[in-house]
Amino acid sequence: MTAECGVLLIFDEIITLRLARGGAQAMYGITPDLTTVAKIIGGGLPVGGFGGRADVMATFDPRAWHGGAFGDVQRQRGDDGGGAGRAGAAD
């Protein structure tokens, strides 16, 4: 259905990866365009990853910083992620 509509199907396997070898996508026989995983791949440490179809992954530029939910990285760099949390900040 998503291919017919021209949208990506993304599976967030952060919890469901534990349900079966291959996660929910293996359980239901669905192949998403992108898959996200997190703590389970890092043994409980704050790590995340994603992967997907080659044509979709080709748009990812590993040389660029791709922000996410790890706010500590942004604070360490002195980067607020493009304006997040700047309400009332003096420029």
CORLIN-V53583 format. One record per residue. N is the residue number from 1. RES is the residue in one small letter. SS is DSSP state (a for helix, b for strand, c for the rest). PHI is phi in radians with two decimals (none if undefined). BURIAL is # if it has 24 or more other ideal C-beta (glycine too) atoms within 12 Angstrom, else .. Layout:
N/RES/SS/PHI/BURIAL
N/RES/SS/PHI/BURIAL
This chain:
1/m/c/none/.
2/t/a/-1.14/.
3/a/a/-1.12/.
4/e/a/-1.11/.
5/c/a/-1.59/.
6/g/c/1.32/.
7/v/c/-2.10/.
8/l/c/-1.49/.
9/l/c/-1.74/.
10/i/b/-2.04/.
11/f/b/-1.78/#
12/d/b/-1.65/.
13/e/c/-1.63/#
14/i/c/-1.09/#
15/i/c/-1.80/.
16/t/a/-1.24/#
17/l/a/-1.08/#
18/r/a/-1.38/.
19/l/c/-1.23/.
20/a/c/-2.81/.
21/r/c/-1.12/.
22/g/c/1.73/.
23/g/a/1.22/#
24/a/a/-1.12/#
25/q/a/-1.11/#
26/a/a/-1.25/.
27/m/a/-1.07/.
28/y/a/-1.74/.
29/g/c/1.19/.
30/i/c/-1.99/.
31/t/c/-1.87/.
32/p/c/-1.34/#
33/d/c/-1.33/#
34/l/b/-2.37/#
35/t/b/-2.29/#
36/t/b/-1.97/#
37/v/b/-2.40/#
38/a/c/-2.52/#
39/k/a/-0.79/.
40/i/a/-1.07/.
41/i/a/-1.40/.
42/g/a/-1.93/.
43/g/c/1.12/.
44/g/c/1.65/.
45/l/c/-1.37/.
46/p/c/-1.30/.
47/v/c/-2.37/.
48/g/c/-2.51/#
49/g/b/-2.70/.
50/f/b/-2.65/#
51/g/b/-2.79/.
52/g/b/-3.07/#
53/r/c/-1.00/.
54/a/a/-1.01/.
55/d/a/-1.19/.
56/v/a/-1.30/.
57/m/a/-1.15/.
58/a/c/-1.11/.
59/t/c/-1.45/.
60/f/c/-1.40/.
61/d/c/-1.81/.
62/p/c/-1.17/.
63/r/c/-1.39/.
64/a/c/-1.60/.
65/w/c/-1.41/.
66/h/c/-1.96/.
67/g/c/-1.22/.
68/g/c/-2.73/.
69/a/c/-1.48/.
70/f/c/-1.57/.
71/g/a/-1.03/.
72/d/a/-1.06/.
73/v/a/-1.10/.
74/q/a/-1.11/.
75/r/a/-1.15/.
76/q/a/-1.08/.
77/r/a/-1.44/.
78/g/c/1.34/.
79/d/c/-1.98/.
80/d/c/-1.73/.
81/g/c/1.31/.
82/g/c/1.56/.
83/g/c/1.99/.
84/a/c/-1.08/.
85/g/c/1.27/.
86/r/c/-1.78/.
87/a/c/-1.00/.
88/g/c/1.42/.
89/a/c/-1.29/.
90/a/c/-1.44/.
91/d/c/-1.71/.
